[in-house]
Amino acid sequence: AQGYGHLPVCMAKTQYSFSTDPNLRGAPVGHTVPVREVRLSAGAGFVVAICGEIMTMPGLPKVPSSEKIFLNEHGQIEGLF
């Protein structure tokens, strides 16, 4: 209804298995993939299905904060949080 139905889906899950259980290595049969959350990444152009106990990392800004850190004429650090 909001126009995002055409976006690809990224599955966030363990890299060790097609399941969400890292102990079930490879391509086990007879498992179910529980999706506990779905997130829209509209700017990136995809939908993320969060599966199992996986943790995700926060997105980063276009301009990192480190670009505003510098040494002044006295050798002191400026621009830190």
N, C-alpha and C positions, 0 to 999 in steps of 0.2 A: 504494500500500500504506500510505502514511503519511497519506493524506487530503488531499493538496495537488493532486490531479489536476483539480480544478474551478477552480483559480485562473487568471486571465488571464495572458497572456504579453506581456512588454514586450521589444521588440527593441532592443538597444543597438548602434547602427551609425551610419555617417555620415549626416548630415542632407541631404546633397547628392544622394543617389541611392537608389533602391530596392535597389541592390546594396550591397556593402560597400566598393566602390571609389569614392572621392570624385571621380575623374576621369571616371567613367561617369555623367554628369549625367542627371537625370530618371528615366525608366523604361526602361532598356536591356533588350534581349531576349537570351536565351541565356546568362545568367549563373547562377552558383550562389552561394548565401549560406552561407559557412562559419561554423558556430557553434563557437567554440573553448572556450566555458565556459557553464555554466548555473548561475545562482545563485537560491536561494530567498530571497525577502523575505517571510517568513511574517507578520511584524507589519504590513507594508504591504498584504499580501494579493495578491502577484503573484510570478511567476517571471520572471527576467531572462535572456534569451539574449544573451550577449556575442559579437558578430560582428566579424570582420575585425580591424583594428588599433585599434579604438576604446578610449579610456581612460575610466574612470568616476571619479566623485568619491566621496569617503567620505560616509557618512550623518552627519547632525548629531544631537546629543543633543536631548532635549526642552527642557532648560534650558541655554542657551549659557553658556560660561565668563565671558563679558563681564558677566553679571549679578552676578558676585561681585567685580568690580573697582570700587574706590572710592577717594576721597581721604580720608585721615584728617584729624584736627584740625590737623595740622602741614603740611598740603598735600602730603603724600607719598602716592604711589600704593601701594595694598595690594590683594592678591588676584590678582596676576599669577602665572603658573606659577612 
